[in-house]
């Protein structure tokens, strides 16, 4: 994108602040893993969070997930995980992902596409921490599909992955 995605504007806030506002009423702490532009992003955040810096961010997203999971408190029963480039998730989606009883993994879908955020039980944290940094974290989730609950939701935001300028233009034009 040529610019930190976390700082892109969405609904009069940054992607990061939008997600912090979405997660904070339901999650404590909200952990934000930073890599490139860490200081700039932390300084620009207008909402509170627990910020951790992944010194190995250049080695891939798995290292960032693992860095964040190391900061999850022992008292947490699970993790609600998303990527910063999915800012258009509806608040109702968060409520449905966190509704009891919680299975091992809960994954939202829009149409036939799986998206973010996902919820997983803390019992999976050791599995995520054990995978090599070159392996995708989705391998752990896929290994538990038989125990997962898939939520079919009317929320296009769960699949709105903003990876390039065109996707960003489409997000802003769609007013998701």
N, C-alpha and C positions, 0 to 999 in steps of 0.2 A: 504493500500500500504506500510505502514511502513516508509513513507517519505512524506513530504508535496507535494501534487499533483501540486500545483502552481509552484514548483521548478523543476519538472521533465523536462528533456531536450526534445525539439522538434524543428527541423529545426535550430539547432545551437543557440537556445534561450530557455528560460524556457517557460512553458505553459503560465504563467502570462505575460511575455514580448511579446510573440506571440500575445496574445489576446489584449494587450494594443496597439500594433502596428496596429492591425486590426481595432480596434474601434476608436482610436484617430483622424484619418482624418475625421470622421463623427460625433463624439459625444464630447460634451463639457459640463460638465466635464465627464471624465471617472471615475466612482466610483468603488472602489475595497473594498469589505467587507472582513475583516480578522477575524479569530477566533483563532484556535490553531496555534502556531508558528507565531503569528502576527508580532513580531519584526523581526524575521529571514526572513520572506517573504518580508516585507517592505524594509529591508536593502538590499535584493538581487535584487530588481526590478531595472532595468536599464532605464526604461522609466517612464515619469511622470504620476501621477494619483492622484486622491483624495482618500486617504486611510481612512477608518473608521473601528473601531474595534467593533465587536459585542460581548459584555460581556456575552451574553446568547447563544453563538454558540452551546453549548452542548445540547441545547433544540431543535435543529433541523434547517433545512434549511429555514423554514418559518421565523424564527427569523432573519436570515441573510438577507433575502430579505427585510423584514420590516426595518431593520437597514439601509440598503442602500437606500430604498425609502424615508426615513426621511431626507436624504441628497440631494435629487433631488431638484435643484433650481426651484423656482416658474416660471421662464421663460421657462423651458423645456416643450415642447408640448407632449412629450412621453418618453418612456423608452425602450432602447434596452437591453435586459437582457439575460445573459448566465451564465453558470456554468464554473468554471475554468477547468473542466475535458473534455471540448469540444474544444480543440485548433486547430482542423484541418479544420475549416470553411473557405471556399473560400472567397476572397474579394468581388467577384461578388454577393455573397449571401447577404452580408451586404448592398450593393447598392440596391439590389432588395427589401430587407426588409424595407429600408428607403425611397423608391421612393414614390413620391406623386401620387395621393392623398392617404392618409393613413386612413385605416379603424380603428375601435376600437381596433382590435387585428389582427396581421399578424403573421402567423405561417408557418415555412418552413417544407416541407416534402421531404423525399427521398424515393422513392418507396411508400409503404403504411405507413411508419413510420414518425411520427412527431418528430421534433428535436429542437435544439437550434442553434442560439439565437432566441428569439421571440421579437416582438415589440408590445407595447401596449400604448394606449393613457393615458395621465396623469389623465383623468377622472376616471380611474380605481384604481389609487393609494389609495384613501380612502377605497375601498373594500379590497385591499390587506392588508392594515393596520388594518382593522377591524376583520380579521379572527383570530381565536385562534391559538396560536403558535403550537398546536398539529395537526392542519389541514393542508393538503397540499395546496400550493399556486395554484396548477393546478386546484383546484375546482373553483377558480375565473375565470380562463381562460375558463374552460369547461362550466361555466355558461353563457358564451358569445359566444359560438360556432356559434350560428345563426347569429351573427354580425361579425364573424371572416372571414378573408381572408386566405385561405390556398394556399401557393405557392409551386407548385411541381417543384423541382429543381434537377439538375444533380450535386449534391454536397453530396457525402457520408460523408463528415466531419460533417454535421449537426446531424448525428446519431451516430457518433463515440464517444461513452461515455466511458471514460477510468476509470473504477472502480476497476480494479485488474491488477496484473502483466501480465497476459495473454493478456488482452485487450491492455495494453501498448506495449507489444512485437508485437502484430498484427498491431498496429498503425505505429510503426517504420518500420516494414517490408513492409507495404503497401505503404509507402511514400506518404500518403495523403497530 
